[in-house]
Amino acid sequence: MSTRPVVLGSAVRHEWSLDPDFLTVNHGSYGATPKVVLAAQDEWRARMEAQPTRFFARELPGALRETAAVLAKVLSVEADDIAFVPNATTGCNAVLRSMRLEPDDEILHASHVYNAVRNTMIYVAGRSGAKVVSAELPFPRPDKAVLLANIEKAITKRTRIAVIDHITSPSGLVLPIEEVIKLCHVAGVPVLVDGAHGPGQVPLDLRALDADWYVGNCHKWWSAPKGCGFLHARGERRTDLHPVTISHGYGAGFTKEFDWTGTVDPTAYLALPAALDFFERLGGTALMERNKLLADKAGALLATSLGTEVGAPPDMAGAMASIRLPFEMEPTREGAIPIRMALQAAGCDAPVHGLAGGPWLRLSAYAYNEFSDYERLAQILPGAIASLHD
């Protein structure tokens, strides 16, 4: 990937349609699609609407596989091992709901798991009498050795799959995923990696990673259109793997089943090459490193301003940082809603999560951000916090 220097921050903000009056420091939740990528999607949509039957029957099958080949090259895998899904949650559902579990089988995950994926595990386990087991992720000040030891201790002879986040959603921690995969494989446990935040935030070589399944979002850090994700399955793990929606391709093989699950708008997938090109134009690996450094600097600023702490050390962080907020809160999803709404009312978007006995704000750093954005956030936070007690 390219490493040439690029002027970023406010100098490139015109590439997006972001509200100039609203402080966007939350690229991690939904991403933000640049205008050039939306234009590419519009071109595909125009082709689709020019003659829908011709497009779906004759153009789309080849176009999807060509796009998969572009993505496969970036991920260092084979195109036939990649299927497109609307988002990482759908990909996780496909893997988990394709499993044949027995009573007392176990599904293992690390804490800080994404709630939607946890719910999927609970649903799948409940239908078969299996159990969901959580390995504690130490936080704040996480320790890799402790995390690995906790996962190892949680594995039993009944563990049928480990579902591990590459980068945790509520806390933004970059987990030692390669070491986790190796540990699980030694124990004979296959691994599904929820890489919702991985692509475009950290370098990604799926062949080297060697997960059994890896699901990722392209609409976050690669800035593809919303509804563009992928599921990678190693060759032997494609057997008996089916999409959430069974359709005409049932039984015809992995790519046939996933490439057609009914009539949908596939243009988000087809615009992915334009998003990858744009990502490269902004620096590729150099952009990822720049975002990581900016998030680290921003996290330190807010922690100092608030008199609190950052949740993770630099070696377990990417382009997101979590900062403890200086008040007590019930550590639940519902408990975090008032402060997030207060921030939105103040013209800022930054998610807040209940972790480790209190509220933690998660910020993101992307190409259109610069340090002054976080200085502005530091000015907004005291008033937003005070408004909770009015």
PyMOL commands that set and color helices and strands:
alter all, ss='L'
color gray80, all
select helices_A, chain A and resi 9-11+13-15+27-30+35-50+52-75+79-81+88-97+115-128+144-154+177-186+206-209+235-237+254-259+267-270+272-281+285-306+314-316+333-345+371-387
alter helices_A, ss='H'
color red, helices_A
select strands_A, chain A and resi 23-24+82-85+106-110+131-135+159-165+191-195+213-217+229-233+320-324+348-349+352-355+358-364
alter strands_A, ss='S'
color yellow, strands_A
deselect
rebuild
show_as cartoon
